[in-house]
Amino acid sequence: MEAMPTTRAEREAYAEAGYLVRERVFSASELEGLIADLEDVCGRVREEGARLSADFRSGGGNAAPHLPELGVQAIWESDLEVVKLIEPVMHFSERLQALWEHPVLVELARIAVGAGEVGPATDKFNTKRRRSGSRFPWHQDYLYWYPFLRQQARDLCTVMIFLDDATEANGAMVVVPGTQTGPLPRRRDAEVVIQRLEIDESRLDTSQETVVEVGAGGVLVFGSLLLHRSGPNTTDADRRALLLTYQPAGRPRIDSEAYKAAIDAERWFDELP
């Protein structure tokens, strides 16, 4: 498949708003194959989680362990039945791995990153299951990647492939266009280190927030500085998405263990704006 080149209008829209939607990138049959692979991975995560449940059971909340046998970090509800996130996930099948070279995704990533060649940084499968998907607060991805990447975190973009229709009712992305110019005020007084990377919502102007509804098979590309959130899934259908994060070619992937070590070290904290 050849990519339809981005138009001047699309490039200008991305530069102004910080995000871009391309509908109908994947056909129904292509989505069927991707969904089959990803739900199979969810089954494997549930099985491995059950095997290790004595160590990772979280007592009514969420569990977020590293599963070394599968090479992933996973988040599930405590009954192990609802897998909410798997990172990374592309290595589980050739069909998934091939997406990194998909011409449409690469073209969009090149525009967003501003580089002639791009490569993988990280990837994940995110689910908002029917009647169980939760809200995710306002944030910038940049702040979460900064401890590991420092200023290079600015260079990342995420291409989000929607496997189901994303609507306001089932937890579509909500963005504030134009917020991609720099880091926003964050929480500085949180006792938990990772919470210091969260946006200080009391200092935000979200009056221009926009719900980005995208049909199944469509994609959304956005940079690491765009302010965004998502709501809960209040419907009887899943809202599943595959997220591929690109960076300039030649850089190493984000390693989850190295990332955790960077968070724990806290050396980065005073460098943040």
Buried (B, 14 or more C-beta within 10 A) or exposed (E): EEBEEBEEEBBEBBEEBBBBBBEEBBEEEBBEBBBEBBBEBBEBBBEBBEEBBEEBBBEEEEBEBEBEEBEBBBBBBBEBEBBBBBBBBBEBBEBBEEBBEBEBBBBBBBBBBEBEEBBBBBBBBBBBBBEBBBEBEBBBBBBBBBBBBEEBBBBBBBBBBBBBBBBBBBBBBBBBBEBBEEBBEBBEEEEEBEEBBBBBBEEBEEEEBEBBBBEBBBBBBBBBBBBBBBBBBEBEBBBBBBBBBBBBEEBEBBEBEEBBEBBEEEEBBEEBE
